[in-house]
Amino acid sequence: MKPAARPIRTLNALVLGAALAMAQTGIAVAQEQTAPVEATPLSFTALVESVSDAVVNITTSTTVAASPGPAPMVPEGSPLEDFFRDFMDRQQGNGGRPRRSQALGSGFVVSGDGFIVTNNHVIDKADEIMIEFFDGKELEAKVVGVDTKTDIALLKVKSDKELPFVQFGESAKMRVGEWVMAMGNPLGQGFSVSAGIVSARGRSLSGSYDDFIQTDAAINRGNSGGPLFNMNGEVIGVNTAILSPTGGSIGIGFAMSSDVVSKVIDQLEKFGETRRGWLGVRIQDVTDDVAEALGLKSSAGALVTDVPEGPAKAAGMKAGDVIQTFEGAQVEDTRDLVRRVGNAEVGKTVDIGVLREGSEQTLKVVLGRRESAEDTATPAAAEPAMPAESTVLGLDVTELNADLRSQLNLPDGATGLVVKDIAEDSEAYEKGIRAGDLISEAGQKKVSTVADLEARIQDARDAGRKSLLLLVRRDGDPRFVALNLDK
């Protein structure tokens, strides 16, 4: 059952009342149009009471193998010899048997039949998971499924009666400055509540699918996996991490947004695993200089650097394409594209709008499954080339031959120009190009000879471009670099 929302008085009503009173006493009041501002809640009591029964403490037990380590070096006959012998005997017990280790965390019930959400790191490698409810009742939980990429786990308990539960809200509707409340088991102290505001949205820590809400509501160790509520009693985030030099809360906490978590939970409940869409491309952000080199009006979109075997290649996508739309929605950058593809259904045919050599095209791509393609290798392809050397755009480049392919561990079919030397004060060095890099494209066309590169430079100048886009590979990983033609 969805908890009732607690009404909040707005500051506008208070201001209006004060203005009327001042006007009656002859005091002039300057009228100013302001946006509605919510006042501090008089109390969080009703909110706490409406959701507490659905928040749980989690205790995990894990068997840890014995690791006695080296014995301390004590001279024979030393007065401390007996002391250290007794100490080591207590540490190793009977033959150094494995010991049990416990950890604490938080979670919340999302269905009356016993599904519980928490962080994966709370229950990772646990042999036993015990759930303690607000009324003191304890039940053992089993793992339904986990997602390491978002650090989310779904558990299940068996209960002889329907359990109180909470619902997910829409994290995308939360605004910076709105009130939120965190609940959990901080530092093993049991059920605890803290309140604060949304400090920021759309934070990314380390994962491809990160979408964290930052809050100043106190979050400490043990809060992991607990809910972050909006003022309607809906879960808009799962408390996951803190930024702290001390290990305690300093007002910078992160909760994985409910818009991400709810989709993960749906898949874990249905399949026991995640099934994310997969496009099969390598991409990079479109920087301002790359946009200029491509003649783009803005730096929005995702630039395709490589297309290995996969859904995108089967649909005709090419390196150098700029992905601008996905299913009709504008693509802001690589992070935005990864999220949209990951949230799409595996096997679905999607429309992807690309810009290729100034022309807009729509490709129909049948999405694969990300989890099945994690270790897909990227093949390199091209034609053989004749050796030659030259200095172009401040780079000493040489054409590939068999010896260079062997030295750089390149496949037999690889082509391009190898950077032989580069000045450390050059623009190319500043942008990360190094000796040993392979330039496989210039101006979005393959280059295998110095003449090819010089022709691409002239084409760019003839078209009024200020920079030239190079596709540079290092250890098989491609990226685009724009170099100024006037330097």
C-alpha positions as CSV (number, residue, x, y, z in Angstrom):
1,M,0.0,0.0,0.0
2,K,1.4,3.4,-1.0
3,P,2.2,5.5,2.1
4,A,0.1,8.7,2.4
5,A,2.0,11.9,1.5
6,R,2.5,14.4,4.3
7,P,1.2,17.9,3.3
8,I,3.9,20.6,3.5
9,R,3.1,24.3,4.0
10,T,4.7,26.6,1.4
11,L,6.6,29.8,2.2
12,N,4.3,31.7,-0.2
13,A,1.4,31.5,2.2
14,L,3.5,32.7,5.1
15,V,4.9,35.6,3.0
16,L,1.4,36.6,1.9
17,G,0.1,36.7,5.5
18,A,3.0,38.8,6.6
19,A,2.5,41.2,3.7
20,L,-1.2,41.7,4.5
21,A,-0.4,42.4,8.2
22,M,2.3,44.9,7.2
23,A,0.0,46.6,4.7
24,Q,-2.7,47.0,7.4
25,T,-0.2,48.9,9.7
26,G,0.8,51.3,6.9
27,I,4.1,49.6,6.1
28,A,4.9,49.5,2.4
29,V,5.7,46.1,1.1
30,A,7.6,45.6,-2.2
31,Q,5.9,42.9,-4.3
32,E,8.2,40.5,-6.1
33,Q,7.3,37.5,-8.2
34,T,9.0,34.4,-6.8
35,A,8.9,30.7,-7.5
36,P,7.1,28.5,-4.9
37,V,9.5,27.5,-2.1
38,E,8.8,24.6,0.2
39,A,9.4,25.3,3.9
40,T,11.2,23.0,6.3
41,P,8.8,20.2,7.3
42,L,7.6,20.7,10.9
43,S,8.3,17.0,11.5
44,F,9.3,13.8,9.7
45,T,7.3,11.7,12.2
46,A,4.4,10.7,10.0
47,L,6.8,9.8,7.2
48,V,9.0,7.7,9.5
49,E,5.9,5.9,10.9
50,S,4.5,5.1,7.4
51,V,7.7,3.4,6.1
52,S,9.6,2.0,9.0
53,D,8.0,-1.4,8.9
54,A,9.3,-2.0,5.3
55,V,13.0,-1.1,6.2
56,V,15.2,-3.9,7.3
57,N,18.6,-4.6,8.9
58,I,20.8,-7.2,7.2
59,T,23.4,-9.4,8.9
60,T,25.5,-11.7,6.8
61,S,27.8,-14.5,7.9
62,T,30.8,-15.7,5.8
63,T,33.3,-18.5,6.4
64,V,36.8,-17.2,6.2
65,A,39.7,-19.6,5.7
66,A,42.3,-19.6,8.4
67,S,45.5,-17.6,7.6
68,P,47.9,-17.9,10.5
69,G,50.8,-16.2,8.8
70,P,54.4,-16.4,10.0
71,A,55.1,-16.8,13.6
72,P,56.8,-13.9,15.5
73,M,60.5,-14.2,15.8
74,V,61.3,-14.5,19.5
75,P,64.8,-15.5,20.7
76,E,64.9,-18.9,22.4
77,G,64.9,-18.5,26.2
78,S,63.4,-15.0,26.0
79,P,61.0,-14.0,28.8
80,L,58.4,-13.3,26.1
81,E,58.7,-16.8,24.5
82,D,55.9,-18.3,26.6
83,F,53.7,-15.2,26.1
84,F,53.9,-15.4,22.3
85,R,53.4,-19.1,22.2
86,D,50.2,-18.8,24.2
87,F,49.1,-15.9,21.9
88,M,49.6,-17.9,18.7
89,D,47.8,-20.9,20.2
90,R,44.7,-18.8,20.9
91,Q,44.9,-17.2,17.4
92,Q,45.2,-20.5,15.5
93,G,42.8,-22.5,17.8
94,N,42.6,-26.2,17.1
95,G,44.7,-26.5,14.0
96,G,43.9,-23.1,12.5
97,R,40.3,-24.0,11.5
98,P,38.2,-21.5,9.4
99,R,36.4,-18.8,11.3
100,R,33.1,-17.0,10.8
101,S,32.9,-13.3,9.8
102,Q,29.9,-11.1,10.1
103,A,28.9,-7.9,8.2
104,L,26.0,-5.5,8.6
105,G,23.9,-3.5,6.1
106,S,20.4,-2.3,5.3
107,G,17.6,-3.0,2.8
108,F,13.9,-2.5,2.2
109,V,10.9,-4.7,1.2
110,V,9.4,-4.0,-2.2
111,S,6.6,-6.6,-2.3
112,G,4.3,-8.2,0.1
113,D,5.5,-11.7,-0.8
114,G,9.0,-10.9,0.5
115,F,11.3,-9.4,-2.1
116,I,14.0,-7.2,-0.6
117,V,16.4,-4.8,-2.2
118,T,19.9,-4.1,-0.9
119,N,23.5,-3.5,-2.2
120,N,25.4,-6.4,-3.8
121,H,28.5,-5.5,-1.6
122,V,26.4,-6.0,1.5
123,I,25.7,-9.7,0.7
124,D,28.6,-10.6,-1.5
125,K,30.1,-14.0,-0.7
126,A,27.8,-14.5,2.3
127,D,26.9,-18.0,3.4
128,E,24.0,-16.9,5.5
129,I,21.8,-13.7,5.2
130,M,19.5,-12.8,8.1
131,I,16.9,-10.1,7.8
132,E,15.7,-8.2,10.9
133,F,12.5,-6.3,10.7
134,F,11.4,-3.2,12.6
135,D,9.3,-5.3,15.0
136,G,12.3,-7.5,15.9
137,K,11.3,-10.5,13.8
138,E,14.1,-12.3,11.9
139,L,13.9,-14.3,8.7
140,E,16.6,-16.0,6.6
141,A,16.9,-14.6,3.0
142,K,18.1,-16.2,-0.2
143,V,19.7,-14.4,-3.1
144,V,17.5,-14.1,-6.2
145,G,20.0,-12.2,-8.3
146,V,22.7,-9.5,-8.3
147,D,24.0,-6.8,-10.6
148,T,27.6,-5.9,-10.0
149,K,27.5,-3.0,-12.4
150,T,25.0,-1.1,-10.3
151,D,25.8,-2.8,-7.0
152,I,22.2,-4.0,-6.5
153,A,21.0,-7.3,-5.1
154,L,17.5,-8.8,-4.9
155,L,16.8,-11.1,-1.9
156,K,13.7,-13.2,-1.0
157,V,12.3,-14.2,2.4
158,K,9.4,-16.6,3.2
159,S,6.8,-15.2,5.5
160,D,3.6,-16.7,6.8
161,K,1.9,-13.3,6.3
162,E,2.1,-10.4,3.8
163,L,4.9,-8.1,4.6
164,P,4.7,-4.2,4.7
165,F,6.5,-2.8,1.6
166,V,7.4,0.5,-0.1
167,Q,7.2,1.5,-3.7
168,F,9.7,3.1,-6.0
169,G,9.2,6.8,-6.9
170,E,10.5,8.6,-10.0
171,S,14.0,9.8,-9.3
172,A,14.1,11.8,-12.5
173,K,11.4,14.1,-11.0
174,M,13.5,15.0,-8.0
175,R,15.0,18.5,-8.0
176,V,18.1,19.7,-6.3
177,G,17.1,21.2,-3.0
178,E,14.2,18.9,-2.3
179,W,13.9,17.1,1.1
180,V,14.9,13.5,1.4
181,M,15.1,11.0,4.3
182,A,17.5,8.1,4.7
183,M,16.8,5.0,6.8
184,G,19.0,2.1,7.7
185,N,21.4,0.5,10.2
186,P,24.4,2.9,10.4
187,L,27.4,1.5,12.2
188,G,25.3,-1.4,13.5
189,Q,23.3,0.9,15.7
190,G,19.9,-0.5,14.5
191,F,17.1,1.4,12.8
192,S,18.1,5.0,12.4
193,V,16.7,8.0,10.4
194,S,18.5,11.0,8.9
195,A,17.2,13.8,6.8
196,G,18.7,16.3,4.2
197,I,18.2,17.5,0.7
198,V,19.1,16.4,-2.8
199,S,22.5,18.0,-3.2
200,A,23.0,17.0,-6.9
201,R,21.7,14.7,-9.5
202,G,23.2,12.5,-12.3
203,R,26.5,11.8,-10.4
204,S,28.8,9.1,-11.8
205,L,31.4,7.4,-9.7
206,S,32.9,4.6,-11.7
207,G,30.3,2.5,-13.5
208,S,28.9,2.8,-17.1
209,Y,25.3,2.8,-15.7
210,D,25.9,5.1,-12.8
211,D,23.1,7.6,-12.0
212,F,23.6,8.7,-8.4
213,I,21.6,11.1,-6.3
214,Q,24.0,13.1,-4.1
215,T,22.6,14.0,-0.7
216,D,23.7,15.6,2.6
217,A,21.4,13.3,4.6
218,A,23.8,11.4,7.0
219,I,24.9,8.1,5.5
220,N,27.4,5.9,7.3
221,R,28.8,2.4,7.1
222,G,25.8,0.1,7.6
223,N,23.5,2.4,5.7
224,S,24.5,0.6,2.5
225,G,21.5,-0.9,0.7
226,G,19.0,1.2,2.7
227,P,16.3,3.5,1.1
228,L,16.4,7.2,0.4
229,F,12.8,8.4,0.5
230,N,11.1,11.5,-0.9
231,M,8.5,13.2,1.1
232,N,5.7,11.0,-0.3
233,G,7.3,7.9,1.2
234,E,8.6,6.6,-2.1
235,V,12.1,5.2,-2.6
236,I,13.9,7.4,-5.0
237,G,17.4,6.0,-4.3
238,V,19.4,3.1,-2.7
239,N,22.1,4.4,-0.4
240,T,25.4,3.0,-1.7
241,A,28.5,5.1,-1.1
242,I,29.9,8.1,0.8
243,L,32.8,10.4,0.0
244,S,34.8,10.8,3.2
245,P,38.4,11.1,4.3
246,T,37.5,9.8,7.8
247,G,35.1,6.9,6.9
248,G,32.2,8.8,8.5
249,S,29.6,11.0,7.0
250,I,30.7,14.5,6.0
251,G,27.5,15.3,4.1
252,I,28.4,13.8,0.8
253,G,26.5,10.6,0.2
254,F,25.4,8.8,-2.9
255,A,22.2,6.8,-3.6
256,M,21.7,4.9,-6.9
257,S,18.6,6.4,-8.5
258,S,15.4,4.5,-8.4
259,D,15.0,4.9,-12.2
260,V,18.0,2.6,-12.6
261,V,17.3,0.3,-9.7
262,S,13.7,-0.4,-10.5
263,K,14.7,-1.7,-14.0
264,V,17.4,-3.8,-12.6
265,I,15.1,-5.3,-10.0
266,D,12.5,-6.1,-12.6
267,Q,15.1,-8.1,-14.6
268,L,16.5,-9.9,-11.5
269,E,13.0,-10.9,-10.4
270,K,12.1,-12.2,-13.9
271,F,15.4,-13.8,-15.0
272,G,17.7,-13.9,-12.0
273,E,20.1,-11.8,-13.9
274,T,20.3,-8.6,-15.9
275,R,19.7,-8.5,-19.7
276,R,21.0,-5.2,-21.1
277,G,20.9,-4.2,-24.7
278,W,24.2,-4.2,-26.7
279,L,25.0,-2.1,-29.7
280,G,28.5,-3.4,-30.4
281,V,30.5,-0.2,-31.0
282,R,33.4,1.7,-29.4
283,I,32.6,5.3,-28.9
284,Q,34.0,8.6,-27.6
285,D,32.5,12.0,-26.7
286,V,32.4,14.7,-29.4
287,T,34.6,17.5,-28.2
288,D,34.5,21.0,-29.6
289,D,37.6,20.5,-31.8
290,V,36.3,17.2,-33.1
291,A,32.9,18.8,-33.8
292,E,34.7,21.5,-35.8
293,A,36.7,19.0,-37.7
294,L,33.5,17.2,-38.7
295,G,31.7,20.4,-39.5
296,L,29.1,19.8,-36.7
297,K,27.0,22.6,-35.2
298,S,27.4,21.3,-31.7
299,S,29.4,18.8,-29.7
300,A,26.4,16.6,-28.9
301,G,26.3,12.9,-29.8
302,A,28.6,9.9,-29.6
303,L,31.4,9.4,-32.1
304,V,31.9,5.8,-33.3
305,T,35.6,4.9,-33.2
306,D,35.3,1.2,-34.1
307,V,32.7,-1.3,-35.2
308,P,33.6,-5.0,-34.4
309,E,31.4,-7.9,-35.3
310,G,28.0,-7.4,-33.8
311,P,24.6,-5.7,-34.1
312,A,25.8,-2.3,-35.3
313,K,28.1,-3.7,-38.0
314,A,25.3,-6.0,-39.3
315,A,23.2,-2.8,-39.6
316,G,25.8,-1.0,-41.6
317,M,27.3,1.3,-39.0
318,K,30.8,2.6,-39.6
319,A,33.7,4.1,-37.7
320,G,33.4,7.9,-38.0
321,D,29.6,7.9,-37.7
322,V,28.2,10.3,-35.2
323,I,25.3,8.8,-33.3
324,Q,22.8,11.6,-32.8
325,T,19.5,9.9,-31.9
326,F,18.4,6.6,-30.3
327,E,14.7,5.7,-30.8
328,G,13.9,9.3,-31.7
329,A,15.5,10.7,-28.5
330,Q,18.5,13.1,-28.8
331,V,21.8,11.5,-27.7
332,E,23.7,14.0,-25.5
333,D,27.0,12.1,-25.1
334,T,28.6,8.6,-24.8
335,R,27.2,8.1,-21.2
336,D,23.7,9.0,-22.4
337,L,23.9,6.5,-25.2
338,V,25.3,3.7,-23.0
339,R,22.3,4.2,-20.7
340,R,19.7,4.2,-23.4
341,V,21.1,1.1,-25.1
342,G,21.5,-0.7,-21.8
343,N,17.8,0.0,-20.8
344,A,16.5,-1.2,-24.2
345,E,15.1,-4.7,-24.6
346,V,17.5,-7.4,-26.0
347,G,16.4,-8.4,-29.5
348,K,14.5,-5.2,-30.1
349,T,14.9,-3.4,-33.5
350,V,15.7,0.2,-32.8
351,D,16.1,3.3,-35.0
352,I,19.5,5.0,-34.6
353,G,20.1,8.3,-36.3
354,V,23.7,8.9,-37.5
355,L,25.6,11.6,-39.3
356,R,28.0,10.2,-41.9
357,E,30.1,12.5,-43.9
358,G,27.6,15.3,-43.5
359,S,24.6,13.2,-44.4
360,E,22.0,12.1,-41.9
361,Q,21.0,8.4,-42.0
362,T,18.7,6.2,-40.0
363,L,20.0,2.6,-39.3
364,K,17.8,-0.2,-37.9
365,V,19.8,-2.2,-35.4
366,V,18.7,-5.4,-33.7
367,L,20.2,-5.1,-30.2
368,G,22.2,-8.0,-28.8
369,R,22.8,-8.8,-25.1
370,R,25.6,-6.9,-23.3
371,E,26.3,-9.7,-20.8
372,S,26.9,-12.2,-23.7
373,A,29.3,-9.9,-25.5
374,E,31.5,-8.6,-22.6
375,D,34.6,-10.3,-23.9
376,T,34.1,-9.8,-27.6
377,A,37.4,-9.1,-29.3
378,T,37.7,-6.2,-31.7
379,P,39.2,-7.4,-35.0
380,A,41.3,-5.1,-37.1
381,A,41.0,-4.9,-40.8
382,A,42.6,-3.1,-43.7
383,E,44.9,-3.5,-46.7
384,P,48.7,-3.9,-46.8
385,A,50.8,-0.8,-47.3
386,M,54.2,0.3,-48.8
387,P,56.9,1.6,-46.4
388,A,57.8,5.4,-46.5
389,E,58.5,8.2,-44.0
390,S,57.6,11.9,-43.7
391,T,56.9,14.7,-41.3
392,V,53.2,15.8,-41.3
393,L,51.4,18.0,-38.8
394,G,54.4,17.9,-36.6
395,L,54.4,14.1,-36.5
396,D,57.2,11.9,-37.9
397,V,55.2,9.1,-39.5
398,T,56.2,6.0,-41.4
399,E,54.2,3.5,-43.5
400,L,53.6,0.0,-42.2
401,N,55.7,-2.9,-43.2
402,A,56.1,-6.5,-41.9
403,D,58.8,-5.6,-39.4
404,L,56.7,-2.8,-37.9
405,R,53.6,-5.0,-37.7
406,S,55.7,-7.5,-35.8
407,Q,57.2,-4.9,-33.4
408,L,53.8,-3.4,-32.6
409,N,52.0,-6.7,-32.4
410,L,49.6,-5.7,-35.2
411,P,47.7,-8.2,-37.3
412,D,48.9,-9.0,-40.8
413,G,46.0,-7.0,-42.4
414,A,46.6,-3.8,-40.4
415,T,47.3,-0.6,-42.3
416,G,48.0,3.0,-41.5
417,L,50.8,5.2,-40.6
418,V,52.9,4.6,-37.5
419,V,54.0,7.6,-35.4
420,K,57.8,7.3,-35.3
421,D,58.6,10.4,-33.3
422,I,56.7,13.4,-31.8
423,A,57.8,16.7,-30.3
424,E,56.8,17.0,-26.6
425,D,55.8,20.6,-27.1
426,S,53.5,19.8,-30.0
427,E,49.6,19.9,-30.0
428,A,49.6,16.2,-31.0
429,Y,51.6,15.3,-27.9
430,E,49.4,17.5,-25.7
431,K,46.4,15.6,-27.0
432,G,47.9,12.2,-26.1
433,I,49.5,11.0,-29.4
434,R,52.7,9.0,-28.7
435,A,55.4,7.2,-30.7
436,G,54.1,3.8,-31.7
437,D,50.5,4.9,-32.2
438,L,48.9,3.9,-35.5
439,I,47.0,6.5,-37.5
440,S,44.5,4.4,-39.5
441,E,42.1,7.2,-40.7
442,A,42.3,10.9,-41.5
443,G,39.2,13.0,-42.3
444,Q,37.1,9.8,-41.8
445,K,38.9,8.0,-44.6
446,K,41.5,5.2,-44.4
447,V,45.1,6.2,-44.9
448,S,47.8,3.7,-45.7
449,T,50.4,6.0,-47.3
450,V,51.9,9.4,-46.6
451,A,50.3,10.6,-49.8
452,D,46.9,9.6,-48.4
453,L,47.4,11.7,-45.3
454,E,48.6,14.7,-47.3
455,A,45.6,14.4,-49.5
456,R,43.2,14.4,-46.5
457,I,44.9,17.5,-45.2
458,Q,44.4,19.3,-48.5
459,D,40.8,18.2,-48.7
460,A,40.1,19.6,-45.2
461,R,41.8,22.9,-46.1
462,D,39.8,23.1,-49.4
463,A,36.6,22.6,-47.4
464,G,37.5,25.5,-45.0
465,R,38.2,23.2,-42.0
466,K,40.5,24.5,-39.3
467,S,41.4,21.0,-38.1
468,L,41.7,17.4,-39.3
469,L,40.3,14.4,-37.5
470,L,42.6,11.4,-37.1
471,L,41.6,7.9,-35.9
472,V,44.5,6.8,-33.7
473,R,44.9,3.3,-32.4
474,R,47.1,2.1,-29.5
475,D,47.2,-1.5,-28.4
476,G,44.0,-2.1,-30.5
477,D,42.0,0.7,-28.7
478,P,40.9,3.4,-31.1
479,R,40.1,7.1,-30.5
480,F,39.6,10.2,-32.6
481,V,42.0,13.2,-32.2
482,A,41.5,16.6,-33.9
483,L,44.7,18.5,-34.9
484,N,44.8,22.1,-35.9
485,L,45.9,22.5,-39.5
486,D,47.6,25.8,-38.9
487,K,50.1,24.4,-36.3
